Amino acid sequence: MDFTWSDLLKMIPSLIGGGAAGAFINNYFIGKRNKIQPVGKRVTASYVDLPTIMPDYSASITLSKNDGGTDQNYSFKKMAIVQVELRNSGMNDIPVFEIGVDLPEKTMAIGFQHQSPDRYHSVSIENQVTIASPANRLDFKLQPFNRDDFYELTIVTYTDDEDIEAQVILSKKLSVKFVDIFYGVFDDKLAKHLHKKSKGLDIGAP
């Protein structure tokens, strides 16, 4: 017996009435939730490279910190701001999302700032970095990381590397998969809004 689309259309009212459609939809979403969930990511870097910008001068960037009445000066020829954007693109809420950010060998973090959806969302760093104690392997906790939540990590670094964004390695404990964030019109407005709310960068104290 041949089964046609016309036959299927005739069956839909009875399927809905009998609850079969509801069971099918429920099983579909359960299956989706049980799959490995996607986490959107985007890594960018912007550079301040004075020797390249001003080759005729012996130029460097100097940061000063007053420590107990004594100014401590730190000079760098090249710095970079690395931004890691993360979005829970899956169907599950995550109470705590732990993520590792490994920078290239010659890129050292000296401070970080973050943007989170609201005051009920927080970001903490396991290994606090400062100018006196830099590191290129950072461990963050995002709490919570619910569906559609968006976080932005801004990492202040000094560096001798090029093309940092292509070399950053993201790692995680949970069984999720990283996917590239696609910026449409709505996403672009969201990113600009979060960036506008930023109150500046927090350079870690020695």
C-alpha positions as CSV (number, residue, x, y, z in Angstrom):
1,M,0.0,0.0,0.0
2,D,1.4,3.4,-1.1
3,F,1.6,6.1,1.6
4,T,1.3,9.7,0.2
5,W,1.7,13.2,1.6
6,S,-2.1,13.5,1.3
7,D,-2.6,10.5,3.6
8,L,-0.2,12.1,6.1
9,L,-2.0,15.4,6.1
10,K,-5.3,13.6,6.8
11,M,-3.7,11.9,9.8
12,I,-2.4,15.1,11.4
13,P,-5.7,16.1,13.2
14,S,-6.0,12.7,14.8
15,L,-2.3,12.6,15.8
16,I,-2.7,15.9,17.5
17,G,-5.9,14.9,19.2
18,G,-4.5,11.7,20.4
19,G,-1.3,13.3,21.8
20,A,1.0,11.5,19.5
21,A,2.3,14.8,18.1
22,G,3.0,16.1,21.6
23,A,5.0,12.9,22.4
24,F,6.9,13.2,19.2
25,I,7.9,16.9,19.8
26,N,8.8,16.1,23.4
27,N,11.1,13.2,22.4
28,Y,12.6,15.5,19.7
29,F,13.7,18.1,22.2
30,I,14.9,15.5,24.7
31,G,17.1,14.2,21.9
32,K,18.4,17.6,21.2
33,R,19.3,18.3,24.8
34,N,21.1,15.0,25.1
35,K,23.4,15.8,22.2
36,I,26.7,17.6,22.7
37,Q,25.7,21.2,23.2
38,P,27.3,24.1,21.2
39,V,29.1,27.1,22.8
40,G,29.6,30.0,20.5
41,K,33.1,31.6,20.6
42,R,34.9,34.5,19.0
43,V,38.5,35.6,19.6
44,T,39.9,39.0,18.5
45,A,43.0,41.0,19.2
46,S,43.9,44.6,18.8
47,Y,47.5,45.8,19.1
48,V,49.6,48.8,20.2
49,D,53.0,48.4,18.5
50,L,54.9,51.7,18.9
51,P,58.2,50.6,17.3
52,T,56.2,49.7,14.1
53,I,54.0,52.8,14.3
54,M,56.9,55.2,15.1
55,P,60.0,53.5,13.7
56,D,62.2,56.6,13.9
57,Y,61.8,56.8,17.7
58,S,62.8,54.6,20.6
59,A,59.2,54.2,21.8
60,S,57.6,52.1,24.5
61,I,54.5,52.0,26.7
62,T,55.1,52.7,30.4
63,L,52.6,51.7,33.1
64,S,53.2,53.1,36.6
65,K,51.9,51.7,39.9
66,N,52.3,53.5,43.2
67,D,53.2,50.8,45.8
68,G,53.7,52.1,49.3
69,G,54.8,55.5,48.2
70,T,57.2,54.2,45.6
71,D,56.3,54.3,41.9
72,Q,56.9,51.0,40.0
73,N,57.3,51.5,36.3
74,Y,56.8,48.8,33.7
75,S,57.7,49.4,30.0
76,F,56.5,47.4,27.0
77,K,57.2,47.8,23.3
78,K,54.1,46.0,22.2
79,M,50.8,45.3,23.9
80,A,47.6,43.6,22.8
81,I,44.0,43.5,24.0
82,V,42.6,40.0,23.5
83,Q,38.8,39.6,23.6
84,V,37.1,36.3,24.1
85,E,33.4,36.3,23.5
86,L,31.3,33.3,24.6
87,R,27.6,32.5,24.1
88,N,25.6,29.5,25.3
89,S,24.1,28.5,22.0
90,G,22.8,25.1,23.3
91,M,19.5,24.1,24.9
92,N,20.8,23.5,28.5
93,D,21.5,25.9,31.3
94,I,24.9,25.4,32.8
95,P,25.3,26.4,36.5
96,V,29.1,26.8,36.3
97,F,31.1,26.8,33.1
98,E,34.9,26.5,33.5
99,I,37.0,27.5,30.5
100,G,40.7,27.7,30.0
101,V,42.3,30.3,27.8
102,D,45.8,29.5,26.6
103,L,47.7,32.4,25.0
104,P,50.7,32.1,22.6
105,E,54.1,31.5,24.2
106,K,55.3,35.1,23.9
107,T,52.0,36.7,25.0
108,M,51.6,37.3,28.7
109,A,48.4,38.5,30.5
110,I,48.8,41.2,33.1
111,G,45.1,42.0,33.8
112,F,41.5,41.3,32.7
113,Q,38.0,42.8,32.6
114,H,34.7,41.2,31.8
115,Q,31.2,41.9,30.7
116,S,28.3,39.7,31.8
117,P,24.6,39.9,31.2
118,D,23.7,41.4,34.7
119,R,24.6,41.4,38.4
120,Y,23.3,37.8,38.8
121,H,26.1,36.6,36.5
122,S,29.7,36.5,37.5
123,V,33.1,35.8,36.2
124,S,36.1,34.7,38.4
125,I,39.6,33.9,37.5
126,E,41.5,31.1,39.2
127,N,45.0,32.4,38.8
128,Q,44.9,36.1,39.3
129,V,47.4,37.8,36.9
130,T,49.2,41.1,37.6
131,I,52.0,43.1,36.0
132,A,54.5,41.6,38.5
133,S,53.0,38.1,38.1
134,P,52.0,37.6,34.4
135,A,50.7,34.3,32.9
136,N,49.7,33.0,29.5
137,R,47.4,30.2,30.8
138,L,44.2,31.5,32.4
139,D,41.3,29.7,34.0
140,F,37.9,31.3,34.3
141,K,34.5,30.4,35.8
142,L,31.3,31.7,34.4
143,Q,28.3,31.5,36.8
144,P,25.7,30.8,35.5
145,F,26.0,30.1,31.8
146,N,22.4,29.8,30.8
147,R,20.8,29.4,27.4
148,D,21.7,32.5,25.2
149,D,23.9,34.0,27.9
150,F,26.7,36.1,26.5
151,Y,30.0,36.9,28.2
152,E,33.0,38.9,27.0
153,L,36.5,38.5,28.5
154,T,39.0,41.3,27.8
155,I,42.6,40.3,28.5
156,V,45.4,42.9,28.7
157,T,48.7,41.5,27.5
158,Y,52.2,42.4,26.4
159,T,53.5,40.4,23.5
160,D,56.0,39.6,20.8
161,D,53.6,37.5,18.9
162,E,51.7,38.2,15.7
163,D,48.2,37.0,14.8
164,I,47.4,36.1,18.4
165,E,43.7,35.4,17.8
166,A,44.6,32.5,15.5
167,Q,46.8,31.0,18.2
168,V,44.6,31.2,21.3
169,I,43.5,27.8,22.5
170,L,40.2,27.4,24.4
171,S,39.6,24.3,26.6
172,K,36.7,23.2,28.8
173,K,35.8,20.5,31.3
174,L,32.2,20.0,30.1
175,S,31.3,18.0,27.0
176,V,30.5,20.9,24.8
177,K,31.7,21.9,21.3
178,F,33.0,25.3,20.4
179,V,31.5,26.9,17.3
180,D,32.2,30.2,15.7
181,I,29.8,33.0,16.6
182,F,28.1,34.4,13.5
183,Y,27.3,38.1,13.8
184,G,24.1,39.2,12.2
185,V,22.5,42.6,12.8
186,F,21.0,41.6,16.2
187,D,24.3,40.1,17.5
188,D,26.3,43.1,16.3
189,K,24.1,45.4,18.2
190,L,24.4,43.2,21.3
191,A,28.1,43.2,21.1
192,K,28.3,47.0,20.7
193,H,25.9,47.4,23.7
194,L,28.1,45.3,26.0
195,H,31.2,47.1,24.8
196,K,29.6,50.5,25.5
197,K,28.8,49.4,29.1
198,S,32.5,48.6,29.7
199,K,34.0,50.9,32.4
200,G,37.6,50.4,31.3
201,L,40.3,47.9,31.8
202,D,41.5,46.7,35.1
203,I,45.3,46.3,35.1
204,G,46.2,43.9,37.9
205,A,48.3,45.4,40.7
206,P,51.7,43.9,41.4
